């Protein structure tokens, strides 16, 4: 293939990422990931911030993981400061898929407690992938400040992130079990149950936890 033909293919792919049809954007993202080219990185990241379709965003993330981390990670870190929630969320999601632990310092308390649930959930997932082992207790402490937050999906995401850290979370969970906020106590108890029995399921665990809190024990007998 000549240089001119390569440039034409690049132009078509870049145009495809902006097509009004999601099926065309999906194919374009797949093509970019299949044949990585540093010239695509900025456009992929830019598209992640505004792409409305989940499955296209997922393909954009895959395409970014196919490029060199040394080129993608610095650009993704810039997105964490974006005012657009989707830009922050998708950048965090992509960083978790790349798994380069040099990104860990950028997973700040502000992101872990972001007012936008999708950003916070993405930050929790990224954090447990990227955290160095010696910083796991500190991460558990920060994550525990989010116990009781949001509805089922948000609470389940937090529980999964905490459980992924293992038994290092137990001291912070047990402290949260005495919290004055009943939602925090129930969420902490449910998370401990999931740690002990991952097959129990979150619905069962949270239901049992609420029963325990209602009985006023704060923990299992």
C-alpha positions as CSV (number, residue, x, y, z in Angstrom):
1,X,0.0,0.0,0.0
2,X,1.3,3.4,-1.0
3,X,1.6,6.3,1.5
4,X,-1.2,8.0,-0.4
5,X,-3.5,5.0,0.0
6,X,-2.6,4.8,3.7
7,X,-3.5,8.5,4.2
8,X,-6.8,7.9,2.4
9,X,-7.6,4.9,4.7
10,X,-6.8,7.1,7.7
11,X,-9.1,9.9,6.5
12,X,-11.9,7.4,6.0
13,X,-11.5,5.9,9.5
14,X,-11.4,9.3,11.1
15,X,-14.5,10.4,9.2
16,X,-16.2,7.1,10.2
17,X,-15.7,7.8,13.9
18,X,-17.9,10.9,13.4
19,X,-20.6,9.3,11.2
20,X,-24.2,9.8,12.4
21,X,-24.8,6.0,12.2
22,X,-23.6,4.1,15.2
23,X,-22.9,0.9,13.1
24,X,-20.4,2.9,11.0
25,X,-18.7,4.4,14.1
26,X,-18.4,0.9,15.5
27,X,-16.8,-0.5,12.4
28,X,-14.4,2.5,12.2
29,X,-13.3,2.0,15.8
30,X,-12.8,-1.7,15.1
31,X,-10.7,-0.8,12.1
32,X,-8.6,1.6,14.0
33,X,-7.9,-0.9,16.7
34,X,-7.1,-3.6,14.2
35,X,-4.4,-1.4,12.6
36,X,-3.1,0.9,15.4
37,X,-1.7,4.2,14.3
38,X,-0.6,7.0,16.7
39,X,-2.4,9.5,14.5
40,X,-5.7,8.0,15.8
41,X,-5.1,8.5,19.5
42,X,-6.4,12.0,19.9
43,X,-9.5,11.4,17.9
44,X,-10.3,8.2,19.8
45,X,-10.0,10.0,23.1
46,X,-12.0,12.9,21.8
47,X,-14.8,10.6,20.6
48,X,-14.9,8.7,24.0
49,X,-15.9,12.0,25.7
50,X,-19.0,12.4,23.5
51,X,-20.0,9.0,22.1
52,X,-23.6,8.2,23.1
53,X,-23.6,4.5,22.4
54,X,-22.2,2.1,25.1
55,X,-21.0,-0.6,22.7
56,X,-19.2,2.0,20.5
57,X,-17.5,3.5,23.6
58,X,-16.4,0.0,24.5
59,X,-14.9,-0.4,21.0
60,X,-13.1,2.9,21.3
61,X,-11.6,1.8,24.6
62,X,-10.5,-1.4,23.0
63,X,-8.9,0.5,20.1
64,X,-7.0,2.7,22.6
65,X,-5.7,-0.4,24.4
66,X,-4.2,-1.5,21.1
67,X,-1.9,1.5,21.0
68,X,1.2,2.0,23.0
69,X,0.5,2.8,26.6
70,X,3.4,5.3,26.6
71,X,1.4,7.4,24.1
72,X,-2.2,6.8,25.3
73,X,-1.8,7.1,29.1
74,X,-0.5,10.7,29.2
75,X,-3.4,11.8,27.0
76,X,-6.0,9.9,29.0
77,X,-4.6,11.5,32.2
78,X,-5.4,14.9,30.8
79,X,-9.0,13.8,30.4
80,X,-9.3,13.2,34.1
81,X,-9.4,17.0,34.5
82,X,-12.2,17.5,32.0
83,X,-15.3,19.3,33.0
84,X,-17.3,16.7,31.0
85,X,-18.3,13.8,33.2
86,X,-18.3,11.2,30.4
87,X,-14.7,12.2,29.4
88,X,-13.5,11.5,33.0
89,X,-15.5,8.3,33.3
90,X,-14.4,6.9,29.9
91,X,-10.7,7.8,30.5
92,X,-10.8,6.1,33.9
93,X,-12.4,3.0,32.3
94,X,-9.8,2.9,29.6
95,X,-6.9,3.3,32.1
96,X,-8.3,0.4,34.0
97,X,-8.2,-1.7,30.9
98,X,-4.7,-0.6,30.0
99,X,-3.5,-1.4,33.6
100,X,-0.4,0.8,33.6
101,X,0.2,1.5,37.3
102,X,2.0,4.7,36.4
103,X,-1.5,6.1,36.2
104,X,-2.2,5.4,39.9
105,X,-1.2,8.8,41.3
106,X,-3.9,10.4,39.1
107,X,-6.7,8.4,40.8
108,X,-7.3,11.1,43.4
109,X,-9.8,11.3,46.3
110,X,-11.7,13.8,44.3
111,X,-12.3,11.3,41.5
112,X,-13.1,8.5,44.0
113,X,-15.8,10.7,45.4
114,X,-16.9,12.5,42.2
115,X,-20.4,13.8,42.3
116,X,-21.2,12.0,39.1
117,X,-22.0,8.3,39.9
118,X,-20.6,7.0,36.6
119,X,-17.3,8.8,37.2
120,X,-17.0,7.6,40.7
121,X,-17.8,4.0,39.7
122,X,-15.2,4.1,37.0
123,X,-12.7,5.5,39.5
124,X,-13.4,2.7,41.9
125,X,-12.8,0.1,39.3
126,X,-9.6,1.8,38.0
127,X,-8.3,2.2,41.5
128,X,-8.5,-1.4,42.5
129,X,-6.7,-2.4,39.3
130,X,-3.9,0.2,39.6
131,X,-3.3,0.5,43.4
132,X,0.1,-0.7,44.6
133,X,-0.2,-3.4,47.3
134,X,1.2,-1.2,50.1
135,X,-1.4,1.5,49.4
136,X,-4.4,-0.8,49.5
137,X,-5.4,0.0,53.2
138,X,-5.4,3.7,52.3
139,X,-7.6,3.1,49.3
140,X,-10.0,0.9,51.4
141,X,-10.3,3.8,53.8
142,X,-11.2,6.3,51.0
143,X,-13.6,3.9,49.4
144,X,-15.4,3.3,52.7
145,X,-16.3,7.0,52.8
146,X,-18.6,6.2,49.9
147,X,-20.6,3.4,51.6
148,X,-24.3,4.0,51.5
149,X,-24.0,6.1,48.4
150,X,-26.6,5.9,45.6
151,X,-28.9,3.2,44.4
152,X,-28.3,-0.5,43.9
153,X,-26.0,-0.4,40.9
154,X,-23.7,2.2,42.5
155,X,-23.6,0.3,45.8
156,X,-22.9,-2.9,44.1
157,X,-20.0,-1.3,42.2
158,X,-18.5,-0.1,45.4
159,X,-18.9,-3.4,47.1
160,X,-17.2,-5.2,44.2
161,X,-14.3,-2.7,44.3
162,X,-13.9,-3.2,48.0
163,X,-14.1,-7.0,47.8
164,X,-11.5,-7.0,45.1
165,X,-9.0,-5.6,47.7
166,X,-9.5,-8.6,49.9
167,X,-9.3,-8.8,53.7
168,X,-7.5,-5.5,54.0
169,X,-11.0,-3.9,53.9
170,X,-12.2,-5.5,57.1
171,X,-11.0,-2.9,59.6
172,X,-12.7,-0.1,57.7
173,X,-15.9,-2.1,57.1
174,X,-16.2,-2.9,60.8
175,X,-15.8,0.7,61.7
176,X,-18.5,1.6,59.2
177,X,-20.8,-1.0,60.8
178,X,-21.2,1.3,63.8
179,X,-21.9,4.4,61.6
180,X,-25.0,6.5,62.7
181,X,-26.2,6.3,59.1
182,X,-28.3,3.2,58.6
183,X,-27.5,3.0,54.9
184,X,-23.8,3.1,55.6
185,X,-24.1,0.3,58.2
186,X,-26.2,-1.9,55.9
187,X,-23.9,-1.4,53.0
188,X,-20.8,-2.2,55.1
189,X,-22.5,-5.4,56.5
190,X,-23.5,-6.5,53.0
191,X,-20.0,-5.9,51.6
192,X,-18.5,-8.0,54.4
193,X,-20.9,-10.8,53.6
194,X,-19.9,-10.6,49.9
195,X,-16.2,-10.8,51.0
196,X,-16.9,-14.0,53.0
197,X,-19.3,-15.5,50.4
198,X,-19.0,-14.1,46.9
199,X,-21.6,-16.5,45.7
200,X,-24.3,-15.1,48.0
201,X,-25.3,-12.3,45.6
202,X,-25.6,-8.7,46.4
203,X,-29.4,-8.7,46.6
204,X,-29.3,-11.4,49.3
205,X,-26.4,-9.7,51.1
206,X,-28.0,-6.3,51.2
207,X,-31.4,-7.8,52.3
208,X,-29.8,-9.6,55.1
209,X,-27.8,-6.6,56.1
210,X,-30.9,-4.4,56.3
211,X,-32.5,-7.1,58.5
212,X,-29.6,-7.0,60.8
213,X,-29.6,-3.2,61.0
214,X,-33.3,-3.2,61.6
215,X,-32.8,-5.5,64.5
216,X,-30.4,-3.0,65.9
217,X,-27.4,-5.4,66.2
218,X,-25.2,-3.8,63.5
219,X,-23.6,-7.1,62.9
220,X,-24.4,-10.8,62.8
221,X,-24.9,-12.7,66.1
